[in-house]
Amino acid sequence: MCYNSLIKIDRGDGMKDVQFSKERNQELMENIKKFFLNERGEEISSFQAGILLDFIIENIGPIIYNQALADAHALMSERLEDIYGLEKRQK
């Protein structure tokens, strides 16, 4: 079975692809299957888990990715401001 598991991100300067390894894909699908079994009492197939994973990656992945970038940017900007606080003042 081949699942997409590819996130296309528009960074403003072109599309960037983020892709998971086969092992990570398998792990994510197993987690989805366990979730359905534990939370809903339903057994789903690997095919169904793969379709759901592709949906999540395609529709939710870019939002999470972009939020992580925004959070990293805010943190780095804050740290950069901290560096200016170390500046020696002339008397």
Helices and strands as residue ranges (DSSP letters): E 6-10, E 15-19, H 22-35, I 36-40, H 46-59, H 61-84
